[in-house]
Amino acid sequence: MRTSTILCALLAAPYVLAVAPDVSTALQQILNQAHQGPLYTYPTSLTQGIIPKLIHSHNDYWRDVPFYSAISVGAVSVEADVWLYNGTLHIGHEQGALTDARTFASLYINPILDTLQRQNPTNSSFLTAPTHNGVFDTNGAQTLYLFVDVKTPGDITWPYVVKALEPLQSGGWLSTVNSSNQFTLGAVTVIGTGNTPLNQVQPVTPRYYFYDAPIPTLNSTFSNITSLVSPIASTDFEANFGPVLTTSLNDTQLALLRAQVATAHAKGIMLRYWDQPGWPISTRNGIWRQLKSEGVDLINVDDLIGGAGFSDESNYW
């Protein structure tokens, strides 16, 4: 597949190597020139040195460079809002933000494919068998969670999403459930959310896409949902817990969180809460820390740099 324009631009940027302040001038010169030759580069180095982190790039399409910004800090989960118009899935938070150029294919399917092909070269004389590594060079077994938030009517839109996934499926990159209800982890795990119709996911086998079940009703209305249908369940943090007045949940809120974590984990389902407090920063960081310590699997972040622990304000959580 032709290398994406965005990725070319990223790769063309000057390489900056951080070193200790007391490195000698001679060693600094060697380090500065190292990447001009073949000794210190290798075919799968696109995500070299990036440690995967269990954070979800919420509304990922708002990033300066969707998908690439997320994996650059190690986020293992991204989210694309899709709107179906004239047979094309457009990307945006609302109708006024849609353009012809920003599509599910151009911002997600094609870049993900390009990254996977870079991480799995086929033209090496050293390969004894094809590889199916994920997007992260430091951990090829880590799946990328691709949440597809359907904004237009789900019964009409979801078949177009499934069709759009075909390049990933035909390459064998997607997590699947077969007709014997056996789950196979792939480089990418697709989860439909928003208006995704459960009746176009749950009964389908074999299947290479999943459903974002609602956390609050996993023990009632959606009690029949298993991890084979919904590997991850989500809900609106504020609607679920109410306002947070300090830097942590109160006793009532904490009891609810623990009950929901226990219910989901008993089913083998991971959890994600969205619409968490974003400000004050002390509240945001405190809630991130508490959710993680209480067993929430994916931390939903709007601030990628802060969520990855790279900003001064995050205090590394």
ABEGO torsion letter per residue (X at the ends): XBBBAAAAAAAABBBBBBBBAABBAAAAAAAAAAAABAAABBAAAAABGBBBBBBBBBGAAABABBGAAAAAAGBABBBBBBBBBGGBBBBEABAAABBAABBAAAAAAAAAAAAAAAABBAABAABABBBBBBABAABAABBBBBBBBBABBAAAAAAAAAAAAAAAAAAGABBBBBAAGBBBBBABBBBBBEABBAAAAAABOBBABBBBBBAAAAABAAAABBAAABABBBBBAAAAAEBBABABBBAAAAAAAAAAAAAAAAAGBBBBBBGBBAOBAAAAAAAAAAAAAAGBABBBBABAAAAAGABAAAGGX
